[in-house]
Amino acid sequence: MMGPQLPLSVQLADTASFDNFFTGPNAEACAAVQALAQGQTGAPLWLHGSAGSGKTHLLQAAIRVAVRRGAVAYLPLADLQPVPADLWEGLDRTALIAFDDIDLCCHERDIALALLRLLDAVRANGGSYLLASHAPVDRIVDAIPADLRTRFSACAPFALKPLDDAELGALLQARAKGRGLELPHEVAEFLLRRLPRRIPVLLDALATLDSAALSAQRRLTIPFVTQALPALAPTIARTTPG
């Protein structure tokens, strides 16, 4: 997503906002990203964490807020491989530019040098940038040009920690409440036992349950959840009295 004067447009997730980011152990990182998005600071940030840890959510939430201050750019580099030669054109005057999976584009010398020039231009024009990767910055910088290494190392680093089961359950119940659903504690625990503990998977399952409950006018119980999510059917005999 960008300001209207920028040519590339990337759709942001409707759910990507600071209001519905479940901070859990990541309150400090969320606060830092929010301050950057609001222009309270210009110091660039580096987020790292495993898949599903919330990096993309925070980057997109920041872009959604920063667009009120001017042109913005969100670049999901995993979806833009190979990196187009003209990817950086017109991005030097962004108020905020967010790079997701930054480690995917900084090892080829030509791309690294173009990225270096862009980051310097953005800062010179009063903007800032937000970078995210799976690995921490100190595991990436050894294989890139020295100047780009300096820019990356100057970012304030934040490691996004995964939510534990209690936090994942609270997240599911909060998202269910936002949808007008009551998700009983035992049903949330059932979902966590039977589904991968990955936030996108869990939220997709919740969206499916929301639609099914609305259609059937049913409450969320373990038998209904098993019926609505066929992949869970083999587990029902072990969790519900016959």
C-alpha positions, 0 to 999 in steps of 0.5 A: 500500500502506498500514497497515490503518487507511488506506482506499486500497490500492495494490498494490506490485510484488513485485520492488520492494525495496532488495535487488534495486535495481541501484544503478549510478550511483545508489548515493547516492540509493538510500542516502538513500531507504533511510535515510528508509524506515528512519526514520534521517532524517525529511528529505523527498526528491525523486527525478527521472529519465526513465521506467525510471530506478528512481523507482517501484522506490525509492518502493515499496521504501521503502514496503515497509520503512517499513510496519514503523514504522507506517501508510504510503501509496504514491500513483501519481498517474499512475494516479489522474487526475483526483485524487479529492477525498478522496484525502488523507483519513486520510493525515496520520498516515503514517510515510511517504507516497510520491508518484509523478509529483507534478508531475501534481497540484500545478498546480491551486490547490485540489489544491495547497493540500490537498497543502500541508496534508497535507505539513505535517500529516504532518511535524507528526505525526512522519512524512515524505514522498518525492516523485518526478517526471520533471523536477527540482524547479526546473522545477516550482516556478514554477507552484505556490503559494509555500508549496508551492514552499517545501516542495518546495524543502526536499526533498533532490533526487536525479537518477536517472541511466540505466544504461549498456549495461554496467550494463544487462547486469550488471542482466540477468545479476543478475536472471537469476541470481536466477531460477536462470538463466544468462544468457551475456554474449553473450545479454545483449548481444544483448538490449540490441541488439534491445530498447528499453533500458528496464529494465521492457521488459528485465525483462519479456523476461527473465521471458518467457525464464525461463518458456520456458526452464523449459518447454523445459528449454533454456539461454539461447542466441541462437537459443533467445532469438530463438525465445522472443521472436518480436519478435526473429526478423527479427534472427537471420539477422544475428547467427547463422551459417547 
